[in-house]
Amino acid sequence: MAGLKLVCVLALCLLVVSPTATTAITCGDVSTKMAGCVRYLQNGGALPGPCCNGVRALNGMARTTPDRQTACRCLQNAAKSIPNIKPNLAETLPGKCGVNIPYKISTSTNCNSVR
């Protein structure tokens, strides 16, 4: 019985001391948040509200360097796989949505250098 109490106390200590787990960003997250931007990025015109909401949400999710690097790679892969994306619209999208990101959205960006 004393052994069980010791195990429970140790488990509780681990829960209190261990850092809060964070979920790493995925390309699925990026795709979901940016889905509202695809038509705009292909055709231009009026910037849809859901697009900027997604840009802001994605920016809020990408708080760590690894998350920003992953988001960068996912954005590059999406730009290569979605036809007719206009690079100039992609580059200016964060600013138009009132978001400041620490790198240029471009297929030429070195995502490993993103901090």
ZADO-1210 file (C-alpha; in nm, 4 decimals, padded with zeros to 6 digits):
<atoms>
<atom x="00.0000" y="00.0000" z="00.0000" code="MET" pos="1"/>
<atom x="00.2851" y="00.2385" z="00.0808" code="ALA" pos="2"/>
<atom x="00.4344" y="00.1607" z="-00.2619" code="GLY" pos="3"/>
<atom x="00.1104" y="00.2606" z="-00.4344" code="LEU" pos="4"/>
<atom x="00.1024" y="00.5897" z="-00.2441" code="LYS" pos="5"/>
<atom x="00.4627" y="00.6589" z="-00.3442" code="LEU" pos="6"/>
<atom x="00.3821" y="00.5917" z="-00.7106" code="VAL" pos="7"/>
<atom x="00.0803" y="00.8238" z="-00.6940" code="CYS" pos="8"/>
<atom x="00.2860" y="01.1011" z="-00.5315" code="VAL" pos="9"/>
<atom x="00.5602" y="01.0650" z="-00.7933" code="LEU" pos="10"/>
<atom x="00.3043" y="01.0710" z="-01.0751" code="ALA" pos="11"/>
<atom x="00.1477" y="01.3860" z="-00.9300" code="LEU" pos="12"/>
<atom x="00.4912" y="01.5495" z="-00.9037" code="CYS" pos="13"/>
<atom x="00.5624" y="01.4699" z="-01.2673" code="LEU" pos="14"/>
<atom x="00.2349" y="01.6291" z="-01.3720" code="LEU" pos="15"/>
<atom x="00.3086" y="01.9436" z="-01.1727" code="VAL" pos="16"/>
<atom x="00.6726" y="01.9759" z="-01.2775" code="VAL" pos="17"/>
<atom x="00.6565" y="01.8716" z="-01.6429" code="SER" pos="18"/>
<atom x="00.5977" y="02.1506" z="-01.8930" code="PRO" pos="19"/>
<atom x="00.2625" y="02.1868" z="-02.0561" code="THR" pos="20"/>
<atom x="00.2507" y="01.9860" z="-02.3748" code="ALA" pos="21"/>
<atom x="00.2144" y="02.1881" z="-02.6901" code="THR" pos="22"/>
<atom x="00.0801" y="02.0568" z="-03.0132" code="THR" pos="23"/>
<atom x="00.3073" y="02.1080" z="-03.3098" code="ALA" pos="24"/>
<atom x="00.1527" y="02.2747" z="-03.6111" code="ILE" pos="25"/>
<atom x="00.0778" y="02.0487" z="-03.9078" code="THR" pos="26"/>
<atom x="00.0254" y="02.1034" z="-04.2796" code="CYS" pos="27"/>
<atom x="-00.3360" y="02.0063" z="-04.2165" code="GLY" pos="28"/>
<atom x="-00.3640" y="02.3022" z="-03.9782" code="ASP" pos="29"/>
<atom x="-00.2104" y="02.5314" z="-04.2379" code="VAL" pos="30"/>
<atom x="-00.4410" y="02.4030" z="-04.5135" code="SER" pos="31"/>
<atom x="-00.7487" y="02.4431" z="-04.2980" code="THR" pos="32"/>
<atom x="-00.6608" y="02.7973" z="-04.1917" code="LYS" pos="33"/>
<atom x="-00.5638" y="02.9080" z="-04.5418" code="MET" pos="34"/>
<atom x="-00.8506" y="02.7438" z="-04.7335" code="ALA" pos="35"/>
<atom x="-01.0457" y="03.0700" z="-04.7357" code="GLY" pos="36"/>
<atom x="-00.7603" y="03.2405" z="-04.9208" code="CYS" pos="37"/>
<atom x="-00.7196" y="03.0114" z="-05.2227" code="VAL" pos="38"/>
<atom x="-00.9585" y="03.1896" z="-05.4602" code="ARG" pos="39"/>
<atom x="-00.8168" y="03.5275" z="-05.3625" code="TYR" pos="40"/>
<atom x="-00.4616" y="03.4023" z="-05.4196" code="LEU" pos="41"/>
<atom x="-00.5609" y="03.2722" z="-05.7629" code="GLN" pos="42"/>
<atom x="-00.7777" y="03.5581" z="-05.8837" code="ASN" pos="43"/>
<atom x="-00.7170" y="03.8646" z="-05.6665" code="GLY" pos="44"/>
<atom x="-01.0110" y="04.0952" z="-05.6021" code="GLY" pos="45"/>
<atom x="-01.1700" y="04.1567" z="-05.2646" code="ALA" pos="46"/>
<atom x="-00.9980" y="03.9920" z="-04.9719" code="LEU" pos="47"/>
<atom x="-01.2461" y="03.7554" z="-04.8022" code="PRO" pos="48"/>
<atom x="-01.2932" y="03.7922" z="-04.4265" code="GLY" pos="49"/>
<atom x="-01.2493" y="03.4195" z="-04.3610" code="PRO" pos="50"/>
<atom x="-00.9092" y="03.4412" z="-04.5311" code="CYS" pos="51"/>
<atom x="-00.7754" y="03.7017" z="-04.2898" code="CYS" pos="52"/>
<atom x="-00.9317" y="03.5177" z="-03.9977" code="ASN" pos="53"/>
<atom x="-00.7350" y="03.2111" z="-04.1059" code="GLY" pos="54"/>
<atom x="-00.4125" y="03.4095" z="-04.1512" code="VAL" pos="55"/>
<atom x="-00.4475" y="03.5549" z="-03.8014" code="ARG" pos="56"/>
<atom x="-00.5317" y="03.2158" z="-03.6511" code="ALA" pos="57"/>
<atom x="-00.2351" y="03.0523" z="-03.8216" code="LEU" pos="58"/>
<atom x="-00.0053" y="03.3281" z="-03.7019" code="ASN" pos="59"/>
<atom x="-00.1326" y="03.2715" z="-03.3481" code="GLY" pos="60"/>
<atom x="-00.0644" y="02.8987" z="-03.3752" code="MET" pos="61"/>
<atom x="00.2912" y="02.9378" z="-03.5077" code="ALA" pos="62"/>
<atom x="00.4605" y="03.0735" z="-03.1962" code="ARG" pos="63"/>
<atom x="00.7794" y="02.8659" z="-03.1910" code="THR" pos="64"/>
<atom x="01.0602" y="02.8543" z="-03.4445" code="THR" pos="65"/>
<atom x="00.9842" y="02.4918" z="-03.5410" code="PRO" pos="66"/>
<atom x="00.6160" y="02.5787" z="-03.5882" code="ASP" pos="67"/>
<atom x="00.7012" y="02.8809" z="-03.8059" code="ARG" pos="68"/>
<atom x="00.9404" y="02.6686" z="-04.0127" code="GLN" pos="69"/>
<atom x="00.6744" y="02.4016" z="-04.0568" code="THR" pos="70"/>
<atom x="00.4162" y="02.6620" z="-04.1567" code="ALA" pos="71"/>
<atom x="00.6640" y="02.8059" z="-04.4066" code="CYS" pos="72"/>
<atom x="00.7237" y="02.4647" z="-04.5660" code="ARG" pos="73"/>
<atom x="00.3528" y="02.3860" z="-04.5748" code="CYS" pos="74"/>
<atom x="00.2768" y="02.7189" z="-04.7416" code="LEU" pos="75"/>
<atom x="00.5479" y="02.6544" z="-05.0006" code="GLN" pos="76"/>
<atom x="00.4162" y="02.3065" z="-05.0754" code="ASN" pos="77"/>
<atom x="00.0620" y="02.4391" z="-05.1060" code="ALA" pos="78"/>
<atom x="00.1766" y="02.7145" z="-05.3427" code="ALA" pos="79"/>
<atom x="00.3408" y="02.4520" z="-05.5637" code="LYS" pos="80"/>
<atom x="00.0410" y="02.2194" z="-05.5642" code="SER" pos="81"/>
<atom x="-00.2435" y="02.4694" z="-05.6087" code="ILE" pos="82"/>
<atom x="-00.2653" y="02.5940" z="-05.9670" code="PRO" pos="83"/>
<atom x="-00.2495" y="02.9617" z="-06.0605" code="ASN" pos="84"/>
<atom x="-00.1391" y="03.1027" z="-05.7237" code="ILE" pos="85"/>
<atom x="-00.0154" y="03.4581" z="-05.7800" code="LYS" pos="86"/>
<atom x="00.3098" y="03.5023" z="-05.5854" code="PRO" pos="87"/>
<atom x="00.2643" y="03.8775" z="-05.5354" code="ASN" pos="88"/>
<atom x="-00.0740" y="03.8213" z="-05.3696" code="LEU" pos="89"/>
<atom x="00.0739" y="03.5559" z="-05.1405" code="ALA" pos="90"/>
<atom x="00.3633" y="03.7824" z="-05.0399" code="GLU" pos="91"/>
<atom x="00.1357" y="04.0727" z="-04.9464" code="THR" pos="92"/>
<atom x="-00.1366" y="03.8668" z="-04.7797" code="LEU" pos="93"/>
<atom x="-00.0118" y="03.8891" z="-04.4183" code="PRO" pos="94"/>
<atom x="00.0203" y="04.2676" z="-04.4341" code="GLY" pos="95"/>
<atom x="-00.3240" y="04.3052" z="-04.5902" code="LYS" pos="96"/>
<atom x="-00.4636" y="04.1020" z="-04.3008" code="CYS" pos="97"/>
<atom x="-00.2779" y="04.3136" z="-04.0433" code="GLY" pos="98"/>
<atom x="-00.0348" y="04.0373" z="-03.9508" code="VAL" pos="99"/>
<atom x="00.3408" y="04.0754" z="-03.9258" code="ASN" pos="100"/>
<atom x="00.5301" y="03.7525" z="-03.9878" code="ILE" pos="101"/>
<atom x="00.9084" y="03.7169" z="-03.9636" code="PRO" pos="102"/>
<atom x="00.9597" y="03.5895" z="-04.3171" code="TYR" pos="103"/>
<atom x="00.8509" y="03.6477" z="-04.6751" code="LYS" pos="104"/>
<atom x="00.5825" y="03.4128" z="-04.8091" code="ILE" pos="105"/>
<atom x="00.7538" y="03.2861" z="-05.1197" code="SER" pos="106"/>
<atom x="00.8576" y="02.9575" z="-05.2733" code="THR" pos="107"/>
<atom x="01.2138" y="03.0954" z="-05.2662" code="SER" pos="108"/>
<atom x="01.2179" y="03.1532" z="-04.8882" code="THR" pos="109"/>
<atom x="01.4667" y="02.9327" z="-04.7015" code="ASN" pos="110"/>
<atom x="01.2344" y="02.7941" z="-04.4346" code="CYS" pos="111"/>
<atom x="01.5312" y="02.6672" z="-04.2338" code="ASN" pos="112"/>
<atom x="01.6357" y="03.0283" z="-04.1708" code="SER" pos="113"/>
<atom x="01.2898" y="03.1290" z="-04.0407" code="VAL" pos="114"/>
<atom x="01.3032" y="03.2182" z="-03.6728" code="ARG" pos="115"/>
</atoms>
